[in-house]
Amino acid sequence: MKIENKITEAVRQIVEELYGQPVPEKMVQLQQTRPEFEGQITLVVFPFTKMSHKAPEQTAQEIGQRLAEKLPEVVSRFNAVKGFLNLCISSQQWVALLEEIQQNPRFGFTPVTADSPLVMIEYSSPNTNKPLHLGHVRNNLLGWALAQVMEANGNRVVKTNIVNDRGIHICKSMLAWLKWGNGETPESSGKKGDHLIGDYYVAFDKHYREEVRELVAQGMDEEQAKQEAPLIKEAHAMLVKWEQNDSEVRALWRKMNEWVYAGFDETYRALGVSFDKIYYESETYLEGKEKVEEGLQKGLFYRRDDGSVWADLTSEGLDEKLLLRSDGTSVYMTQDIGTAKLRFQDFPIDKMIYVVGNEQNYHFQVLSILLDKLGFKWGKDLVHFSYGMVELPNGKMKSREGTVVDADDLIATMVADARQMSADKVNRLEGITEEEAQEIARIVGMGALKYFILKVDARKNMLFNPEESIDFNGNTGPFIQYTYARIRSIMRKWEKEQEAGSCPGNSLAPCTLHLAPEDCPSLADREISLIQKLQGFEATVKQAGQDYNPSCIANYCYDLASEYNRFYHDFSVLREEDEKKRTFRIALSAAVGQVIKNGMGLLGIEVPERM
């Protein structure tokens, strides 16, 4: 039983014995003792003064005395400060807690069973006319981390993606490739497929703007020129052919999309994210139109004189929402309804989470109402994991369009910067090969990128500073990774001292403590504080799941790494002469390393064995 649980149960019994009134569990408020007072756990006594009819400090003294008598193996001493009872917990209890953490490699995680709730998480949502950019990086990292957090909280998780693979923007890239591509392919150009198609999307825009300028120079109004430019008319004509399932247009569309998907997959692998199921707008929009027509027949929606279909949401405090245009074509809302229909057919979803930027807040407010009206049981309670925008200090890094930050460029830059920043440290490692040094650079560079983005509350806009993120000091991924590598170094040295086969060679935890009560070493405040921090991982994982907030995992890992480094600075580990203390500190180090690895793993961040 956890220390807090033992104290809570004992306090309830003691108060009822002393003052004759039952105490609900929620009335027992425990918190970490403030640094200026002696103790580790503090009981808030004020709620019990109405029962005791005594001053807060006297009430605290009475409860403290009875606690010390009732739980002598837990409470070694106590002090009362006004209405707060500060409890000093015995070293024996902290060692027992550490042993419990050690014995459970999945400490803090709730097991997933066949009956666990099924949570579907949608993230990424790229367009097939351009490569992924910095905004997609934040989206993918948040989506992946949220999926890991939800699974750690005992949910079955399905990670899904919706690819926007149809529409006028796709036709623009296709038309530009036909006009100016000369049969260019990813293989012939040496470019990733998504970059190649993105270049033609840019080329279309360049020529289109030139046509608009020429028409305006001839005296045409600019808005009219945008509609009458030959290129945009050709693109719309191609879209009509696509809608009519024209064989040549569809064949080109499939070929160019395959190039893009291959490029996307390469970027996803570099980011360390994946999906269990991918949906495509080209397949879901017709399902959406069918569902809207069904809602129209049931009287949920209405048709205007021009043939367009709308949902009247004024009774919900919103406005009227277009679902089908007058020409029968769909809008994004229609596509999302169709995708929801297919997902509900494919999976028995209990909760649906959409990872989409905050500019779509209204869209998902409307979608939730529409899905509920259409009978999707999770529609009303869908979660829009709304996140803010991410920018760089100078607004952009290398970019193919000059306006957005290309994800592949960003990844390559981060790995290169990590290689340069860690060159001295890595080169000093004994027996390190160039391949190993490059792998460490990849782990550190990606860790820096992921951690810097994920440590910020997703709801906030953020400024991503590549130079600051790669720093080995401060609240960064490399700082935490370096702490883990330091612990692994301690473990390797310890393992060399042991008899062959005494413990697994690559195991982080050297062995379980099994210290008898009389053999328990007396712990220093710093050591106890570190065990308390370890214990907090369980509550942090739970809070991250309840709040849909991976950032609290990130900041917990930083706090734990910082606490360990203070401990490492103050105490010897391998050089400790007292065998009991040495064993304890090795075990404590191992447990910290395991929790850091698990916590960073929830964020999709690897930790290197050497660094």
Secondary structure, DSSP 8 states (H G I E B T S, - for coil): --HHHHHHHHHHHHHHHHHS----GGG--EEE--TTSS-SEEEE-GGGHHHHTS-HHHHHHHHHHHHHHH-TTTEEEEEEETTEEEEEE-HHHHHHHHHHHHH-TTTT-B---TTS-EEEEE----BTTS--BHHHHHHHHHHHHHHHHHHHBT-EEEEEEEEB--SHHHHHHHHHHHHH-TT--HHHHT--HHHHHHHHHHHHHHHHHHHHHHHHHTT--HHHHHHH-HHHHHHHHHHHHHHTT-HHHHHHHHHHHHHHHHHHHHHHHHHT---SEEEEHHHHHHHHHHHHHHHHHTTSSEE-TTS-EEEE-GGGTS-EEEEE-TTS-B-HHHHHHHHHHHHHHHS--SEEEEEEEGGGHHHHHHHHHHHHHTT-TTTTT-EEEEE--EE-TTS-SS-SSSSS-BHHHHHHHHHHHHHHHTHHHHHTSTT--HHHHHHHHHHHHHHHHHHHHHTS-TTS-EE--HHHHT-SSSSSHHHHHHHHHHHHHHHHHHHHHS-TTSS-TT-SS-------GGG-----HHHHHHHHHHHHHHHHHHHHHHHT-THHHHHHHHHHHHHHHHHHHHS-STT-SSHHHHHHHHHHHHHHHHHHHHHHHHTT----S--
